[in-house]
């Protein structure tokens, strides 16, 4: 991934002005936040939210709130440790225990590939809903567009701007559908505090689908590539991590309310496309077109996030030229696209399974981060890690283990 020269403090021989440096830093931070959040808001995200809301209705509000709290606690630690150390997650893993980081990389890359097949499937579904285009063709076109982005000379800057724009588009259009469906907001608020049912499988799947797998590290690795690292950047890193989770949570809540309004009205969602049918029931043919735009935007942004982050796990910080990483990222998308064209689709169960699986393997990466926070001050350049933050992260980590264990039966039920 080729980074913007301004992010490194130089610009082809001419020193940038203070305003340009500030603007570049803001663009990088905004890009990192939206890269993490839009990477999470993919076809699997839409499918999980709609399917679970269809199953338990307003009680799903409790699962969403718990997942957001856990997400924030974990990302506060993950982004801070990675950002301050200036080391990617797998590099930290290898420093903690030789070989552990590369084991992480295997899980992340395989998971990213599975998710990308689902992302391209979602892109095909989106182009079908918008233009009536055959899904395989739509998915292939999306893959070509994403590859073109990474082959562009200033891929880093282009990616930052694109994911921010797509994020705003998805949120705005989903708000319209949520208003159209007239959801029972009061019932949803009641279930935040007093849920009718608590489903650990759903909570684990949400956490895994929001910050599991490659998503966990997408924003933090983007900051490293832009040289926003070190103890002096701790405050900036913290704000970016929390904001990224909140953006994802906002989209989850809005989508939940949109689907809840449809379900509460007695409608039955299509089992093969729960979010699409919810949008169409809520807003008619316009809703179907909106769904097409939303899922396509979610798909291509997730393709970008999955490919970028997966390849970042195959490289070290200074071990490969930026241009070569861009080519590798394009190749990763190409492989995903070829598999998608032959497979044709990613079933609902596969998308849900991918989120649940990511939720189960999440504790491995978090354990490495927390070990560095508690025991390896040398890797943090002498930074005194806040004990309260490490404690909060440890409690959230223990919850992911407990929730993951309790969700195993749910995963088995999928098959």
C-alpha positions as a Markdown table, in Angstrom:
| # | Residue | x | y | z |
|---|---|---|---|---|
| 1 | Unk | 0.0 | 0.0 | 0.0 |
| 2 | Unk | 1.6 | 3.2 | -1.1 |
| 3 | Unk | 1.1 | 5.9 | 1.5 |
| 4 | Unk | 0.7 | 9.6 | 1.0 |
| 5 | Unk | 4.0 | 11.5 | 1.2 |
| 6 | Unk | 2.4 | 14.2 | 3.4 |
| 7 | Unk | 1.8 | 11.6 | 6.1 |
| 8 | Unk | 5.5 | 11.1 | 6.3 |
| 9 | Unk | 6.3 | 14.8 | 6.6 |
| 10 | Unk | 7.6 | 15.4 | 3.1 |
| 11 | Unk | 6.2 | 16.1 | -0.3 |
| 12 | Unk | 8.5 | 15.5 | -3.3 |
| 13 | Unk | 11.1 | 17.8 | -2.0 |
| 14 | Unk | 8.9 | 20.7 | -0.9 |
| 15 | Unk | 8.1 | 21.0 | 2.8 |
| 16 | Unk | 4.4 | 20.9 | 3.3 |
| 17 | Unk | 2.7 | 23.7 | 5.2 |
| 18 | Unk | 1.3 | 23.2 | 8.7 |
| 19 | Unk | -2.2 | 23.3 | 7.3 |
| 20 | Unk | -1.4 | 20.6 | 4.8 |
| 21 | Unk | 0.2 | 18.4 | 7.4 |
| 22 | Unk | -2.9 | 18.8 | 9.7 |
| 23 | Unk | -5.3 | 18.1 | 6.8 |
| 24 | Unk | -3.2 | 15.0 | 5.9 |
| 25 | Unk | -3.3 | 13.7 | 9.4 |
| 26 | Unk | -7.1 | 14.3 | 9.7 |
| 27 | Unk | -7.6 | 12.4 | 6.4 |
| 28 | Unk | -5.5 | 9.5 | 7.6 |
| 29 | Unk | -7.3 | 9.3 | 10.9 |
| 30 | Unk | -10.7 | 9.5 | 9.3 |
| 31 | Unk | -9.6 | 6.9 | 6.7 |
| 32 | Unk | -8.4 | 4.6 | 9.5 |
| 33 | Unk | -11.7 | 4.9 | 11.4 |
| 34 | Unk | -13.9 | 4.3 | 8.4 |
| 35 | Unk | -11.6 | 1.5 | 7.1 |
| 36 | Unk | -12.3 | -0.4 | 10.3 |
| 37 | Unk | -16.0 | 0.4 | 10.4 |
| 38 | Unk | -16.7 | -0.1 | 6.7 |
| 39 | Unk | -14.7 | -3.3 | 6.7 |
| 40 | Unk | -17.0 | -4.5 | 9.4 |
| 41 | Unk | -20.2 | -3.3 | 7.6 |
| 42 | Unk | -20.1 | -5.9 | 4.9 |
| 43 | Unk | -22.7 | -8.3 | 3.5 |
| 44 | Unk | -22.2 | -10.6 | 6.5 |
| 45 | Unk | -22.9 | -7.6 | 8.8 |
| 46 | Unk | -26.2 | -6.9 | 7.0 |
| 47 | Unk | -27.2 | -10.5 | 6.9 |
| 48 | Unk | -26.4 | -11.2 | 10.5 |
| 49 | Unk | -28.3 | -8.1 | 11.8 |
| 50 | Unk | -31.4 | -8.8 | 9.7 |
| 51 | Unk | -31.5 | -12.6 | 10.4 |
| 52 | Unk | -31.0 | -12.2 | 14.2 |
| 53 | Unk | -33.6 | -9.4 | 14.4 |
| 54 | Unk | -36.0 | -11.6 | 12.5 |
| 55 | Unk | -35.4 | -14.4 | 15.1 |
| 56 | Unk | -35.6 | -12.6 | 18.4 |
| 57 | Unk | -37.0 | -9.1 | 17.5 |
| 58 | Unk | -36.5 | -6.3 | 20.0 |
| 59 | Unk | -34.4 | -8.4 | 22.3 |
| 60 | Unk | -31.6 | -8.2 | 19.8 |
| 61 | Unk | -31.1 | -4.6 | 21.1 |
| 62 | Unk | -29.4 | -6.1 | 24.2 |
| 63 | Unk | -26.9 | -8.1 | 22.1 |
| 64 | Unk | -26.0 | -5.0 | 20.0 |
| 65 | Unk | -25.3 | -2.8 | 23.1 |
| 66 | Unk | -23.2 | -5.5 | 24.8 |
| 67 | Unk | -21.2 | -6.1 | 21.6 |
| 68 | Unk | -20.6 | -2.4 | 21.3 |
| 69 | Unk | -19.3 | -2.1 | 24.9 |
| 70 | Unk | -17.0 | -5.1 | 24.5 |
| 71 | Unk | -15.8 | -3.8 | 21.1 |
| 72 | Unk | -14.8 | -0.5 | 22.6 |
| 73 | Unk | -13.0 | -2.1 | 25.5 |
| 74 | Unk | -11.0 | -4.4 | 23.1 |
| 75 | Unk | -10.3 | -1.9 | 20.4 |
| 76 | Unk | -9.0 | 0.7 | 22.9 |
| 77 | Unk | -6.3 | -1.8 | 23.9 |
| 78 | Unk | -5.6 | -3.2 | 20.4 |
| 79 | Unk | -5.2 | 0.1 | 18.7 |
| 80 | Unk | -3.2 | 1.6 | 21.5 |
| 81 | Unk | -0.7 | -1.3 | 21.8 |
| 82 | Unk | -0.3 | -1.7 | 18.1 |
| 83 | Unk | -0.1 | 2.1 | 17.5 |
| 84 | Unk | 2.3 | 2.9 | 20.3 |
| 85 | Unk | 4.6 | -0.1 | 19.6 |
| 86 | Unk | 4.6 | 0.7 | 15.9 |
| 87 | Unk | 4.4 | -3.1 | 15.2 |
| 88 | Unk | 1.8 | -4.9 | 13.3 |
| 89 | Unk | -0.2 | -7.5 | 15.3 |
| 90 | Unk | 1.7 | -10.5 | 13.9 |
| 91 | Unk | 5.0 | -8.9 | 14.5 |
| 92 | Unk | 4.1 | -8.4 | 18.2 |
| 93 | Unk | 2.9 | -12.1 | 18.3 |
| 94 | Unk | 6.3 | -13.3 | 17.0 |
| 95 | Unk | 8.1 | -11.1 | 19.6 |
| 96 | Unk | 6.0 | -12.5 | 22.4 |
| 97 | Unk | 6.4 | -16.1 | 21.2 |
| 98 | Unk | 8.3 | -17.0 | 18.0 |
| 99 | Unk | 5.9 | -18.4 | 15.4 |
| 100 | Unk | 2.7 | -17.2 | 17.1 |
| 101 | Unk | 2.4 | -14.2 | 14.9 |
| 102 | Unk | 2.6 | -16.3 | 11.7 |
| 103 | Unk | -0.1 | -18.7 | 13.1 |
| 104 | Unk | -2.3 | -15.6 | 13.6 |
| 105 | Unk | -1.5 | -14.6 | 10.0 |
| 106 | Unk | -2.8 | -17.9 | 8.7 |
| 107 | Unk | -6.1 | -17.6 | 10.6 |
| 108 | Unk | -6.5 | -13.9 | 9.5 |
| 109 | Unk | -5.7 | -14.5 | 5.8 |
| 110 | Unk | -7.9 | -17.6 | 5.5 |
| 111 | Unk | -10.7 | -15.7 | 7.3 |
| 112 | Unk | -10.2 | -12.7 | 5.1 |
| 113 | Unk | -10.4 | -14.8 | 1.9 |
| 114 | Unk | -13.6 | -16.4 | 3.1 |
| 115 | Unk | -15.1 | -13.0 | 3.9 |
| 116 | Unk | -14.0 | -11.6 | 0.6 |
| 117 | Unk | -15.8 | -14.3 | -1.3 |
| 118 | Unk | -18.9 | -13.3 | 0.7 |
| 119 | Unk | -18.2 | -9.6 | 0.1 |
| 120 | Unk | -18.1 | -10.2 | -3.7 |
| 121 | Unk | -21.2 | -12.2 | -3.5 |
| 122 | Unk | -22.9 | -9.3 | -1.7 |
| 123 | Unk | -21.6 | -6.9 | -4.4 |
| 124 | Unk | -23.2 | -9.1 | -7.1 |
| 125 | Unk | -26.4 | -9.1 | -5.1 |
| 126 | Unk | -26.2 | -5.3 | -5.0 |
| 127 | Unk | -25.7 | -4.8 | -8.7 |
| 128 | Unk | -28.5 | -7.2 | -9.3 |
| 129 | Unk | -30.8 | -5.2 | -7.1 |
| 130 | Unk | -29.7 | -1.9 | -8.7 |
| 131 | Unk | -29.5 | -2.8 | -12.4 |
| 132 | Unk | -30.7 | -6.4 | -12.8 |
| 133 | Unk | -27.1 | -7.4 | -13.6 |
| 134 | Unk | -26.2 | -11.1 | -13.2 |
| 135 | Unk | -24.6 | -11.4 | -9.8 |
| 136 | Unk | -21.4 | -13.1 | -11.0 |
| 137 | Unk | -20.8 | -10.3 | -13.5 |
| 138 | Unk | -21.5 | -7.6 | -10.9 |
| 139 | Unk | -19.1 | -9.3 | -8.4 |
| 140 | Unk | -16.4 | -9.5 | -11.0 |
| 141 | Unk | -16.8 | -5.9 | -12.0 |
| 142 | Unk | -16.5 | -4.9 | -8.3 |
| 143 | Unk | -13.3 | -6.9 | -8.0 |
| 144 | Unk | -11.8 | -5.2 | -11.0 |
| 145 | Unk | -12.7 | -1.8 | -9.5 |
| 146 | Unk | -11.1 | -2.7 | -6.2 |
| 147 | Unk | -8.0 | -3.9 | -7.9 |
| 148 | Unk | -7.8 | -0.7 | -9.8 |
| 149 | Unk | -7.8 | 1.3 | -6.6 |
| 150 | Unk | -4.8 | -0.5 | -5.3 |
| 151 | Unk | -2.9 | -0.2 | -8.5 |
| 152 | Unk | -3.4 | 3.6 | -8.4 |
| 153 | Unk | -0.2 | 5.5 | -7.5 |
| 154 | Unk | -1.7 | 7.2 | -4.5 |
| 155 | Unk | -3.7 | 4.2 | -3.3 |
| 156 | Unk | -3.5 | 5.1 | 0.4 |
| 157 | Unk | -5.1 | 8.5 | -0.1 |
| 158 | Unk | -7.7 | 7.2 | -2.6 |
| 159 | Unk | -8.7 | 4.4 | -0.2 |
| 160 | Unk | -9.1 | 6.8 | 2.8 |
| 161 | Unk | -11.4 | 9.0 | 0.8 |
| 162 | Unk | -13.5 | 6.2 | -0.8 |
| 163 | Unk | -14.2 | 4.4 | 2.5 |
| 164 | Unk | -15.3 | 7.6 | 4.2 |
| 165 | Unk | -17.7 | 8.4 | 1.3 |
| 166 | Unk | -19.1 | 4.9 | 1.2 |
| 167 | Unk | -19.6 | 5.0 | 5.0 |
| 168 | Unk | -21.7 | 8.1 | 4.8 |
| 169 | Unk | -23.8 | 6.8 | 1.9 |
| 170 | Unk | -24.6 | 3.6 | 3.7 |
| 171 | Unk | -25.7 | 5.3 | 7.0 |
| 172 | Unk | -27.8 | 8.0 | 5.2 |
| 173 | Unk | -29.7 | 5.5 | 3.1 |
| 174 | Unk | -30.3 | 3.1 | 5.9 |
| 175 | Unk | -31.7 | 6.0 | 8.1 |
| 176 | Unk | -34.3 | 6.6 | 5.3 |
| 177 | Unk | -35.4 | 2.9 | 5.4 |
| 178 | Unk | -35.5 | 2.9 | 9.2 |
| 179 | Unk | -37.8 | 5.9 | 9.2 |
| 180 | Unk | -40.0 | 4.3 | 6.6 |
| 181 | Unk | -40.4 | 1.1 | 8.6 |
| 182 | Unk | -41.6 | 2.9 | 11.7 |
| 183 | Unk | -39.9 | 0.7 | 14.3 |
| 184 | Unk | -41.1 | 0.3 | 17.9 |
| 185 | Unk | -38.2 | 2.3 | 19.5 |
| 186 | Unk | -39.7 | 2.1 | 23.0 |
| 187 | Unk | -39.8 | -1.7 | 23.0 |
| 188 | Unk | -36.2 | -1.8 | 21.7 |
| 189 | Unk | -35.0 | 0.6 | 24.5 |
| 190 | Unk | -36.8 | -1.6 | 27.1 |
| 191 | Unk | -34.9 | -4.6 | 25.8 |
| 192 | Unk | -31.6 | -2.9 | 26.2 |
| 193 | Unk | -32.1 | -3.0 | 30.0 |
| 194 | Unk | -34.5 | -5.9 | 30.3 |
| 195 | Unk | -34.1 | -8.2 | 27.4 |
| 196 | Unk | -36.7 | -10.8 | 26.7 |
| 197 | Unk | -33.9 | -13.3 | 25.8 |
| 198 | Unk | -30.1 | -13.4 | 25.9 |
| 199 | Unk | -28.4 | -15.3 | 23.1 |
| 200 | Unk | -24.6 | -15.7 | 23.5 |
| 201 | Unk | -24.2 | -17.1 | 20.0 |
| 202 | Unk | -25.6 | -13.8 | 18.6 |
| 203 | Unk | -23.4 | -11.7 | 20.8 |
| 204 | Unk | -20.3 | -13.7 | 19.8 |
| 205 | Unk | -21.2 | -13.4 | 16.2 |
| 206 | Unk | -21.7 | -9.6 | 16.4 |
| 207 | Unk | -18.4 | -9.2 | 18.2 |
| 208 | Unk | -16.6 | -11.4 | 15.6 |
| 209 | Unk | -18.4 | -9.7 | 12.7 |
| 210 | Unk | -17.6 | -6.2 | 14.0 |
| 211 | Unk | -14.0 | -6.5 | 15.3 |
| 212 | Unk | -13.1 | -10.2 | 14.7 |
| 213 | Unk | -10.5 | -11.5 | 12.3 |
| 214 | Unk | -8.9 | -9.0 | 10.0 |
| 215 | Unk | -11.4 | -6.2 | 11.0 |
| 216 | Unk | -9.7 | -6.0 | 14.4 |
| 217 | Unk | -6.5 | -4.7 | 13.0 |
| 218 | Unk | -7.5 | -2.9 | 9.8 |
| 219 | Unk | -7.6 | 0.6 | 11.3 |
| 220 | Unk | -4.6 | 0.2 | 13.5 |
| 221 | Unk | -2.4 | -1.2 | 10.7 |
| 222 | Unk | -3.5 | 1.7 | 8.5 |
| 223 | Unk | -2.2 | 4.1 | 11.1 |
| 224 | Unk | 1.1 | 2.3 | 11.2 |
| 225 | Unk | 1.4 | 2.6 | 7.4 |
| 226 | Unk | 0.8 | 6.4 | 7.8 |
| 227 | Unk | 3.4 | 6.7 | 10.6 |
| 228 | Unk | 0.8 | 7.7 | 13.2 |
| 229 | Unk | 2.7 | 5.8 | 15.9 |
| 230 | Unk | 4.5 | 6.1 | 19.2 |
| 231 | Unk | 3.6 | 7.2 | 22.7 |
| 232 | Unk | 3.1 | 10.8 | 21.6 |
| 233 | Unk | 0.2 | 9.6 | 19.4 |
| 234 | Unk | -1.7 | 7.7 | 22.2 |
| 235 | Unk | -4.5 | 10.3 | 22.5 |
| 236 | Unk | -5.1 | 10.4 | 18.8 |
| 237 | Unk | -5.1 | 6.6 | 18.5 |
| 238 | Unk | -7.6 | 6.3 | 21.4 |
| 239 | Unk | -10.1 | 8.7 | 19.8 |
| 240 | Unk | -9.8 | 7.0 | 16.4 |
| 241 | Unk | -10.4 | 3.5 | 17.9 |
| 242 | Unk | -13.5 | 4.5 | 19.8 |
| 243 | Unk | -14.9 | 6.6 | 17.0 |
| 244 | Unk | -14.5 | 3.7 | 14.6 |
| 245 | Unk | -16.4 | 1.3 | 16.8 |
| 246 | Unk | -19.2 | 3.9 | 17.4 |
| 247 | Unk | -19.6 | 4.4 | 13.6 |
| 248 | Unk | -20.1 | 0.6 | 13.2 |
| 249 | Unk | -22.4 | 0.5 | 16.2 |
| 250 | Unk | -24.5 | 3.4 | 14.8 |
| 251 | Unk | -25.0 | 1.6 | 11.5 |
| 252 | Unk | -25.9 | -1.6 | 13.3 |
| 253 | Unk | -28.5 | 0.2 | 15.4 |
| 254 | Unk | -30.0 | 1.9 | 12.4 |
| 255 | Unk | -30.2 | -1.3 | 10.4 |
| 256 | Unk | -31.6 | -3.1 | 13.4 |
| 257 | Unk | -34.4 | -0.5 | 13.7 |
| 258 | Unk | -35.1 | -0.7 | 10.0 |
| 259 | Unk | -35.6 | -4.5 | 10.1 |
| 260 | Unk | -37.4 | -4.4 | 13.5 |
| 261 | Unk | -40.1 | -2.1 | 12.1 |
| 262 | Unk | -40.7 | -4.7 | 9.3 |
| 263 | Unk | -40.7 | -7.7 | 11.6 |
| 264 | Unk | -42.9 | -6.0 | 14.2 |
| 265 | Unk | -45.4 | -5.3 | 11.5 |
| 266 | Unk | -45.8 | -9.1 | 11.0 |
| 267 | Unk | -43.9 | -9.4 | 7.8 |
| 268 | Unk | -41.8 | -12.5 | 7.0 |
| 269 | Unk | -38.3 | -12.0 | 5.7 |
| 270 | Unk | -36.9 | -14.1 | 2.8 |
| 271 | Unk | -34.5 | -16.7 | 4.2 |
| 272 | Unk | -32.1 | -16.4 | 1.3 |
| 273 | Unk | -31.9 | -12.6 | 1.6 |
| 274 | Unk | -33.2 | -11.2 | 4.9 |
| 275 | Unk | -31.9 | -7.6 | 4.6 |
| 276 | Unk | -33.0 | -7.2 | 1.0 |
| 277 | Unk | -36.5 | -8.3 | 1.7 |
| 278 | Unk | -36.7 | -6.0 | 4.8 |
| 279 | Unk | -35.7 | -3.0 | 2.7 |
| 280 | Unk | -38.2 | -3.9 | 0.0 |
| 281 | Unk | -41.1 | -4.4 | 2.5 |
| 282 | Unk | -40.2 | -1.1 | 4.3 |
| 283 | Unk | -39.9 | 1.1 | 1.2 |
| 284 | Unk | -41.2 | -0.8 | -1.8 |
| 285 | Unk | -39.2 | -0.8 | -5.1 |
| 286 | Unk | -37.3 | 2.2 | -3.9 |
| 287 | Unk | -36.2 | 0.2 | -0.8 |
| 288 | Unk | -35.0 | -2.6 | -3.0 |
| 289 | Unk | -32.8 | -0.1 | -5.0 |
| 290 | Unk | -31.5 | 1.4 | -1.8 |
| 291 | Unk | -30.6 | -2.0 | -0.5 |
| 292 | Unk | -28.7 | -2.6 | -3.7 |
| 293 | Unk | -26.7 | 0.6 | -3.2 |
| 294 | Unk | -26.1 | -0.1 | 0.5 |
| 295 | Unk | -25.0 | -3.7 | 0.1 |
| 296 | Unk | -22.8 | -2.8 | -2.9 |
| 297 | Unk | -21.1 | 0.0 | -0.9 |
| 298 | Unk | -20.8 | -2.3 | 2.1 |
| 299 | Unk | -19.3 | -5.0 | -0.2 |
| 300 | Unk | -16.7 | -3.0 | -2.0 |
| 301 | Unk | -15.5 | -1.3 | 1.2 |
| 302 | Unk | -15.2 | -4.6 | 2.9 |
| 303 | Unk | -13.3 | -6.1 | -0.1 |
| 304 | Unk | -10.9 | -3.2 | 0.3 |
| 305 | Unk | -10.6 | -3.6 | 4.0 |
| 306 | Unk | -10.2 | -7.4 | 3.9 |
| 307 | Unk | -7.6 | -7.4 | 1.2 |
| 308 | Unk | -5.6 | -4.5 | 2.6 |
| 309 | Unk | -5.5 | -6.0 | 6.1 |
| 310 | Unk | -4.9 | -9.6 | 5.1 |
| 311 | Unk | -1.9 | -8.6 | 3.0 |
| 312 | Unk | -0.6 | -6.5 | 5.9 |
| 313 | Unk | -0.3 | -9.8 | 7.9 |
| 314 | Unk | 2.0 | -11.2 | 5.2 |
| 315 | Unk | 4.5 | -8.4 | 5.5 |
| 316 | Unk | 6.6 | -6.7 | 8.2 |
| 317 | Unk | 6.7 | -2.9 | 8.7 |
| 318 | Unk | 9.8 | -2.3 | 6.6 |
| 319 | Unk | 10.2 | -5.6 | 4.9 |
| 320 | Unk | 8.5 | -4.9 | 1.6 |
| 321 | Unk | 8.1 | -2.0 | -0.8 |
| 322 | Unk | 4.8 | -0.2 | -0.7 |
| 323 | Unk | 4.3 | -0.8 | -4.4 |
| 324 | Unk | 4.8 | -4.5 | -4.0 |
| 325 | Unk | 2.2 | -4.6 | -1.2 |
| 326 | Unk | -0.3 | -2.9 | -3.5 |
| 327 | Unk | 0.3 | -5.5 | -6.1 |
| 328 | Unk | -0.1 | -8.3 | -3.6 |
| 329 | Unk | -3.3 | -6.7 | -2.4 |
| 330 | Unk | -4.6 | -6.6 | -5.9 |
| 331 | Unk | -3.6 | -10.3 | -6.4 |
| 332 | Unk | -5.5 | -11.2 | -3.1 |
| 333 | Unk | -8.7 | -9.6 | -4.6 |
| 334 | Unk | -8.1 | -11.3 | -7.9 |
| 335 | Unk | -7.9 | -14.7 | -6.2 |
| 336 | Unk | -11.1 | -13.9 | -4.2 |
| 337 | Unk | -12.8 | -12.9 | -7.4 |
| 338 | Unk | -11.9 | -16.1 | -9.3 |
| 339 | Unk | -13.1 | -18.3 | -6.5 |
| 340 | Unk | -16.4 | -16.3 | -6.3 |
| 341 | Unk | -17.0 | -16.6 | -10.0 |
| 342 | Unk | -16.7 | -20.4 | -9.7 |
| 343 | Unk | -18.6 | -20.7 | -6.4 |
| 344 | Unk | -21.2 | -18.2 | -7.4 |
| 345 | Unk | -22.6 | -17.2 | -4.0 |
| 346 | Unk | -22.0 | -17.1 | -0.2 |
| 347 | Unk | -25.0 | -18.6 | 1.6 |
| 348 | Unk | -26.5 | -16.9 | 4.6 |
| 349 | Unk | -25.2 | -19.6 | 6.9 |
| 350 | Unk | -21.6 | -19.2 | 5.6 |
| 351 | Unk | -21.7 | -15.4 | 6.3 |
| 352 | Unk | -23.0 | -16.0 | 9.8 |
| 353 | Unk | -20.5 | -18.8 | 10.4 |
| 354 | Unk | -17.6 | -16.5 | 9.4 |
| 355 | Unk | -18.6 | -13.9 | 12.0 |
| 356 | Unk | -19.0 | -16.5 | 14.7 |
| 357 | Unk | -15.7 | -18.2 | 13.8 |
| 358 | Unk | -13.9 | -14.8 | 14.0 |
| 359 | Unk | -15.5 | -14.2 | 17.4 |
| 360 | Unk | -14.0 | -17.5 | 18.7 |
| 361 | Unk | -10.5 | -16.9 | 17.4 |
| 362 | Unk | -10.6 | -13.2 | 18.5 |
| 363 | Unk | -9.3 | -14.0 | 22.0 |
| 364 | Unk | -6.0 | -15.3 | 20.6 |
| 365 | Unk | -5.0 | -11.9 | 19.1 |
| 366 | Unk | -6.3 | -10.0 | 22.1 |
| 367 | Unk | -4.3 | -12.2 | 24.4 |
| 368 | Unk | -1.1 | -11.1 | 22.7 |
| 369 | Unk | -2.0 | -7.4 | 22.9 |
| 370 | Unk | -2.9 | -7.7 | 26.6 |
| 371 | Unk | 0.4 | -9.5 | 27.3 |
| 372 | Unk | 2.3 | -6.7 | 25.8 |
| 373 | Unk | 0.2 | -4.2 | 27.7 |
| 374 | Unk | 0.8 | -5.9 | 31.0 |
| 375 | Unk | 4.3 | -7.4 | 30.7 |
| 376 | Unk | 6.3 | -5.9 | 27.7 |
| 377 | Unk | 6.8 | -2.2 | 28.4 |
| 378 | Unk | 10.0 | -2.5 | 26.3 |
| 379 | Unk | 7.9 | -3.0 | 23.2 |
| 380 | Unk | 6.0 | 0.2 | 24.0 |
| 381 | Unk | 9.1 | 2.3 | 24.0 |
| 382 | Unk | 8.9 | 2.9 | 27.7 |
| 383 | Unk | 5.3 | 4.0 | 27.7 |
| 384 | Unk | 3.5 | 3.4 | 31.0 |
| 385 | Unk | 0.4 | 1.6 | 30.0 |
| 386 | Unk | -2.8 | 2.7 | 32.0 |
| 387 | Unk | -3.7 | -0.2 | 34.4 |
| 388 | Unk | -7.4 | 0.7 | 34.3 |
| 389 | Unk | -7.3 | 0.2 | 30.5 |
| 390 | Unk | -5.5 | -3.1 | 30.7 |
| 391 | Unk | -8.0 | -4.3 | 33.4 |
| 392 | Unk | -11.0 | -3.3 | 31.2 |
| 393 | Unk | -9.4 | -5.0 | 28.2 |
| 394 | Unk | -8.8 | -8.2 | 30.3 |
| 395 | Unk | -12.4 | -8.3 | 31.5 |
| 396 | Unk | -13.6 | -7.9 | 27.9 |
| 397 | Unk | -11.2 | -10.6 | 26.8 |
| 398 | Unk | -12.5 | -13.0 | 29.5 |
| 399 | Unk | -16.1 | -12.2 | 28.3 |
| 400 | Unk | -15.2 | -13.1 | 24.7 |
| 401 | Unk | -13.9 | -16.5 | 25.9 |
| 402 | Unk | -17.0 | -17.1 | 28.0 |
| 403 | Unk | -19.3 | -16.0 | 25.2 |
| 404 | Unk | -17.4 | -18.0 | 22.6 |
| 405 | Unk | -17.6 | -21.1 | 24.6 |
| 406 | Unk | -21.4 | -20.7 | 25.1 |
| 407 | Unk | -21.8 | -20.1 | 21.4 |
| 408 | Unk | -20.3 | -23.4 | 20.2 |
| 409 | Unk | -23.6 | -25.1 | 20.2 |
| 410 | Unk | -25.0 | -22.3 | 18.0 |
| 411 | Unk | -22.3 | -22.8 | 15.5 |
| 412 | Unk | -23.0 | -26.6 | 15.4 |
| 413 | Unk | -26.7 | -25.8 | 14.8 |
| 414 | Unk | -25.8 | -23.9 | 11.7 |
| 415 | Unk | -24.8 | -27.2 | 10.1 |
